[in-house]
Amino acid sequence: DFATPRAILTGHDYEITCATICAELGLVISGSKEGPCLIHSMNGDLLRTLEGPKTLEGPENCLRPKLIQASREGHCVIYYENGLFCVFSVNGRLQATMETDDKIR
């Protein structure tokens, strides 16, 4: 038997740098090298785009997601390369931000 994909998720223009699956809510959240994070259903439907805060200007300061984690309560925490943490609701609303100088792995 050969494994076949359950769904093909589309929407990113650049390579995927991080992803997480929230099985409880049936969501897949992914971030790409030069772009926003996307929320898909496990069936492959694009549901939301998570845009970081617009405090940075210019392409050299683009928010590049490095780590993503989702909770079963519907919160998504994203850590960006520039040291910025953002918390989003699964509805795509930015709820909180925090900057750090520490290197997070």
WOJO-V463750 format. One record per residue. RES is the residue in one letter. OMEGA is omega as a letter, one per 30 degrees, with the letter a starting at -180 (none if undefined). Layout:
# WOJO-V463750
<<RES	OMEGA> <RES	OMEGA>>
This chain:
# WOJO-V463750
<<D	l> <F	l> <A	l> <T	a> <P	l> <R	l> <A	l> <I	a> <L	a> <T	l> <G	l> <H	l> <D	a> <Y	a> <E	a> <I	a> <T	a> <C	l> <A	l> <T	l> <I	l> <C	a> <A	a> <E	a> <L	l> <G	a> <L	l> <V	a> <I	a> <S	l> <G	a> <S	a> <K	a> <E	a> <G	a> <P	l> <C	a> <L	l> <I	l> <H	l> <S	l> <M	l> <N	l> <G	l> <D	l> <L	a> <L	a> <R	l> <T	l> <L	l> <E	l> <G	a> <P	a> <K	a> <T	a> <L	a> <E	l> <G	a> <P	l> <E	l> <N	l> <C	l> <L	a> <R	a> <P	a> <K	l> <L	l> <I	l> <Q	l> <A	l> <S	l> <R	l> <E	l> <G	l> <H	l> <C	l> <V	l> <I	l> <Y	a> <Y	a> <E	a> <N	l> <G	a> <L	l> <F	l> <C	l> <V	l> <F	l> <S	l> <V	l> <N	l> <G	a> <R	l> <L	a> <Q	a> <A	l> <T	l> <M	l> <E	l> <T	l> <D	a> <D	l> <K	a> <I	l> <R	none>>
